[in-house]
Every structure is written in structure tokens, then in C-alpha cells.
Amino acid sequence: MPDGYTYVLSEAASEFAFRLPPAEQKRLAYACRQLTRNPSREGDYATTDTAGRRLQNLLLDDWVLTYWADHAVRELRIIEVVQV
């Protein structure tokens, strides 16, 4: 995949991140940046949103990140982060 993707957090993902301690915020930001290096990465499982878009769900330690790649604008849309 081409370089230059950025990640965008949804409101729900941002609220989750803001509640984390600073060290965990940094860990989450690092994980998101790593995902932008391979925006087409398959998650551990896929789901579909109400618009019919295929969402990837990736288990990272004690979080599940739900995301999709918007290749038209070169963004990785992280729509949900949940603690497991």
C-alpha cells in the first residue's frame, strides 16, 4: 500500500482514548500509527456496518480496534476501541 495514510478516530474511539491514562494513550496512538503502515490489513474477524461497509476488528493485547480503510482519502477510520 502507498505511504501517507493517517488515522482518524471516531467520537466513540476518541472518548475511549481520552479516558485512558497518558501511557495507555501513547500505546493506543502507536498501535493506530502502526495500522496506517498497512491500511488493508485484515483483522482477526470482520463485521459489517449499517452502510454495508466491511469493518475489520483487530485484537491488540486488551483492546479490540474496529476500523476500515478509506483509500479515496488515504485515511484509516478507527470507529471503535473497546477493552476486553
C-alpha positions as CSV (number, residue, x, y, z in Angstrom):
1,M,0.0,0.0,0.0
2,P,1.1,3.5,-0.6
3,D,2.6,5.6,2.2
4,G,0.9,8.6,3.7
5,Y,-2.2,7.2,5.4
6,T,-3.3,8.8,8.5
7,Y,-5.7,7.6,11.2
8,V,-8.9,9.2,12.2
9,L,-10.7,8.4,15.5
10,S,-14.5,8.5,15.6
11,E,-16.1,10.3,18.5
12,A,-16.6,7.0,20.4
13,A,-13.0,6.0,19.9
14,S,-11.8,9.5,20.9
15,E,-13.8,9.4,24.1
16,F,-12.3,5.9,24.9
17,A,-8.8,7.3,24.3
18,F,-9.4,10.4,26.4
19,R,-10.3,8.3,29.4
20,L,-7.1,6.3,29.3
21,P,-4.0,7.2,31.4
22,P,-1.3,9.0,29.4
23,A,0.9,6.0,29.0
24,E,-2.0,4.0,27.6
25,Q,-3.0,6.9,25.3
26,K,0.5,6.7,23.8
27,R,0.3,2.9,23.4
28,L,-3.1,3.4,21.6
29,A,-1.7,6.1,19.3
30,Y,1.3,3.9,18.5
31,A,-1.0,1.0,17.6
32,C,-3.0,3.3,15.3
33,R,0.1,4.6,13.6
34,Q,1.3,1.0,13.0
35,L,-2.1,0.2,11.4
36,T,-1.6,3.1,8.9
37,R,1.5,1.3,7.6
38,N,-0.7,-1.4,6.2
39,P,-4.2,0.0,5.9
40,S,-5.5,-3.1,4.1
41,R,-4.5,-5.4,7.0
42,E,-7.1,-8.0,7.7
43,G,-8.3,-8.0,11.3
44,D,-8.9,-11.1,13.5
45,Y,-12.5,-11.0,12.3
46,A,-14.8,-8.9,10.1
47,T,-18.2,-7.3,10.6
48,T,-20.4,-5.1,8.5
49,D,-21.8,-1.7,9.5
50,T,-25.3,-0.4,8.6
51,A,-24.0,1.1,5.4
52,G,-22.8,-2.3,4.3
53,R,-19.1,-1.4,4.8
54,R,-16.8,-4.3,5.8
55,L,-15.2,-3.5,9.1
56,Q,-12.0,-5.1,10.4
57,N,-11.8,-6.0,14.1
58,L,-8.2,-6.4,15.5
59,L,-7.4,-7.8,18.9
60,L,-4.4,-5.9,20.3
61,D,-3.5,-7.0,23.8
62,D,-6.5,-6.0,25.9
63,W,-8.3,-3.9,23.2
64,V,-10.3,-4.6,20.1
65,L,-9.9,-1.9,17.4
66,T,-12.6,-1.7,14.8
67,Y,-11.6,0.1,11.6
68,W,-11.9,0.5,7.9
69,A,-9.6,2.0,5.3
70,D,-10.9,4.9,3.3
71,H,-8.5,4.6,0.4
72,A,-10.0,7.6,-1.5
73,V,-8.7,10.0,1.1
74,R,-5.9,7.8,2.5
75,E,-7.3,7.5,6.0
76,L,-7.7,4.6,8.4
77,R,-11.0,5.2,10.1
78,I,-10.9,3.8,13.6
79,I,-14.5,3.7,14.7
80,E,-14.4,1.9,18.0
81,V,-11.9,0.8,20.6
82,V,-13.2,-1.5,23.4
83,Q,-11.5,-3.0,26.4
84,V,-11.6,-6.8,26.5
